[in-house]
Amino acid sequence: MNTFTIGGTDFGISQAESCITFDHGQLTIEIRGDADVFTTITNNEDSEWSWALYPPHLYIRSLETKDGKATLNGDDEVEVALYMMEHNTILDAAVLVTSAHSVDVSGIVDLLGERMPFNVKFAQSMAGPSIPREAP
């Protein structure tokens, strides 16, 4: 099951806009929250996410892995962030490639000055994703 949680909220995952590539130990991840789930979450003015305009977007580009595992601690020279209204710093994360087409990423993000746990579990469709777009 694909999930993209920040704090206690699951934003779902847009299969069509998300992808992973794992080639010779290098991992690139582009994961976008589901727009319909996001709209449901943010429609309520009392929602803690009512300020957000776009679903969250996690990207990790060209991460070196060893045996399908990697850790990030904020000091790494890897292009990584969780985009939600701005590019928010990943303070630390554990990345596990569970197969050639699936990953599990969990950690802490500094989201607009508040440290929040996040977790992404994503299994890529074998039909193949569309090319991910850049963050707005």
Secondary structure by P-SEA (a helix, b strand, c coil): cbbbbccccccccccccccccccccbbbbbbbccaaaaaaaacccccccccccccbbbbbccccccccccccccccccccccccccccccccbbbbccccccbbbbbbbbcccbbbbbbbbbbccccccccccccc
